Amino acid sequence: MEDGVNMKRILVIHTGGTISMKENKETGEVNTSSK
């Protein structure tokens, strides 16, 4: 299960950056849909 979270974190950094990463951790996967 940790693998999925790690993959999401990498995706967040690749799509938005640190700001998106913070939002992703709070909402779950909002920044992924942002792009």
N, C-alpha and C positions, 0 to 999 in steps of 0.2 A: 504493500500500500504506500510505502514511503517513496517508491519509485515513481508513482503517479504524481505525487506532490512535487517531487524534484523536477520532473518533466515539465510540469506546469510553471514552475518557477523559471526554468530556462526559457520557456515560451514567452513568459511575461517580460523577461529582460530583453528578449529578441524583438518583441512587438512594441512595447512602450518604454520600459526602463524601471527605475526604482519607484517612481510615483505609481505606476500601474501595479507594481508588485504589492505595494501597501494596500491598494484598493482590492486587489485580488484576494489578499488574505482576509479582508474584512467581509467582502461580499461572497467570495468563493471563486467565481469565474466571470467577472463582469468585464474586465479589461480584455479578456480573450474575445469577447463578442464585440468589443469596442472597435477592433480593427476589422 
